[in-house]
């Protein structure tokens, strides 16, 4: 995640991703698809990184692309590997993700964001282009996906998925940040109203269909889910997105629980990391750094009833297998 501060009367603007190389199967980039060569670095708190973790799980790429997990709390050098023995990533051997950034560009002095894909042999960052990372996992790594992997970006639905994603990003994924980082009342109210107008529209869309596009899980569902799963824990209170809680919006709450209970979604979510990061790192919003105790995450496992709408979560495929050792999140 990276951003740039806006003047008080302007809306928050998210900075573009500086490292946008792609890993491709056809040799069109300097970085070829190659099992075992790359390491995905995420943080469990970050919604943009969570997209990549979910896609990797659903597609069964865990043995093909390894994953490093940073501490939810950043320091002055940003994301750090203090969850690992000796405070070093066990594969990359670095203490800070920024070391991979400077290995790729020695004079780089910009933001350090996750998700990031690092070339293991050289230690260089390949990409932090989070919108493209998940699309490439779905389309460039097909030769190494698990048997039964779902098609998360089916060609015949891509135009519709892209259109839905554009609206979800502008008003929801980024909209919660625009509300949280707003610096005057008028800007805040404008972006919050857009956020809830879009949530209302999606609620109407999802009232009679189980998934956003087509009858299976796609990239669009992943992108919406990562914001919804954080909504009541942090965005409602911490970012003042409080016209309603997610749990007070029946269709979206059921939709989100349906996805959470689908293998590959909830088994990547670490609510404690999410809350610790947001309430602690955004010191200007929460100067006391007190972390909220609620809501009760067990509510995510309550019945949702969305099966009645039909749909096939994995299409003609199958659920992913067990979570790999060392990547488990606390059970709720």
ZINORHU-V900156 format. One record per helix or strand of 3 or more residues. SS is the DSSP state (H for helix, E for strand). FROM is the first residue (numbers start at 1). LEN is the number of residues. If there is no record, write none. Layout:
ss->SS from->FROM len->LEN
ss->SS from->FROM len->LEN
This chain:
ss->E from->38 len->5
ss->H from->47 len->13
ss->E from->66 len->4
ss->H from->85 len->3
ss->H from->98 len->7
ss->E from->116 len->4
ss->E from->124 len->4
ss->H from->130 len->10
ss->H from->142 len->3
ss->H from->155 len->19
ss->H from->175 len->6
ss->H from->185 len->22
ss->H from->219 len->17
ss->H from->246 len->3
ss->H from->250 len->11
ss->H from->266 len->3
ss->H from->271 len->11
ss->H from->297 len->5
ss->H from->306 len->4
